[in-house]
Amino acid sequence: MAFHRWVVEQARQPDLLSVWLRIVMRLRLVYSRHKSLEEVAPEHARVIKAVRRGDVEAAVKALASYVDTTGNG
């Protein structure tokens, strides 16, 4: 969940973080698509690199690709 919180924090919108935290706590999200953290590292790394570069288009693309692979897109 730390990665997901980091993504929300990058928006620098305290209200968004507050709402996201409430939702996560309420759902008590259990996420089991991957068997190990090593499986998610490349997906997360693409998003992180784009955000750190300030490349909004690449970040959105990486996030869209990530969501598509979760079966939620």
Secondary structure per residue as TSV (DSSP state, phi and psi in degrees):
chain	resnum	aa	ss	phi	psi
A	1	M	-	360.0	-19.8
A	2	A	H	-60.1	-39.5
A	3	F	H	-61.8	-45.6
A	4	H	H	-65.0	-39.5
A	5	R	H	-63.6	-42.7
A	6	W	H	-57.9	-43.5
A	7	V	H	-60.3	-46.5
A	8	V	H	-62.5	-41.4
A	9	E	H	-63.2	-27.6
A	10	Q	T	-65.9	-19.5
A	11	A	T	-72.5	-16.7
A	12	R	-	51.8	44.3
A	13	Q	-	-123.3	99.1
A	14	P	H	-54.9	-36.4
A	15	D	H	-66.1	-38.7
A	16	L	H	-62.8	-45.6
A	17	L	H	-61.3	-43.3
A	18	S	H	-60.6	-45.9
A	19	V	H	-65.1	-44.9
A	20	W	H	-60.1	-44.3
A	21	L	H	-61.6	-41.2
A	22	R	H	-62.8	-42.4
A	23	I	H	-63.7	-47.4
A	24	V	H	-60.6	-45.1
A	25	M	H	-64.2	-38.4
A	26	R	H	-69.2	-41.9
A	27	L	H	-77.0	-25.5
A	28	R	T	49.3	55.9
A	29	L	-	-49.6	125.8
A	30	V	-	-115.8	119.8
A	31	Y	-	-121.0	119.1
A	32	S	-	-132.2	28.4
A	33	R	S	-65.1	-32.9
A	34	H	-	-107.7	147.2
A	35	K	S	-83.7	-22.9
A	36	S	S	-147.8	160.0
A	37	L	H	-66.2	-27.0
A	38	E	H	-61.4	-27.8
A	39	E	H	-69.0	-32.6
A	40	V	H	-90.6	-15.1
A	41	A	H	-54.8	-48.3
A	42	P	H	-62.9	-39.0
A	43	E	H	-63.5	-46.8
A	44	H	H	-66.9	-38.4
A	45	A	H	-61.1	-39.8
A	46	R	H	-62.1	-42.0
A	47	V	H	-66.5	-47.9
A	48	I	H	-59.4	-46.9
A	49	K	H	-60.1	-42.6
A	50	A	H	-65.1	-43.0
A	51	V	H	-64.3	-44.7
A	52	R	H	-63.4	-32.8
A	53	R	H	-76.8	-14.1
A	54	G	T	78.2	19.8
A	55	D	-	-91.5	88.6
A	56	V	H	-59.8	-44.5
A	57	E	H	-60.8	-45.5
A	58	A	H	-66.4	-37.5
A	59	A	H	-63.9	-44.5
A	60	V	H	-63.4	-42.6
A	61	K	H	-60.9	-45.9
A	62	A	H	-64.0	-41.9
A	63	L	H	-65.1	-42.2
A	64	A	H	-62.4	-42.1
A	65	S	H	-63.6	-42.7
A	66	Y	H	-61.0	-47.1
A	67	V	H	-63.9	-41.8
A	68	D	H	-59.5	-37.8
A	69	T	H	-76.2	-15.4
A	70	T	H	-82.6	-11.9
A	71	G	T	85.1	8.0
A	72	N	-	-104.9	0.4
A	73	G	-	-100.6	360.0
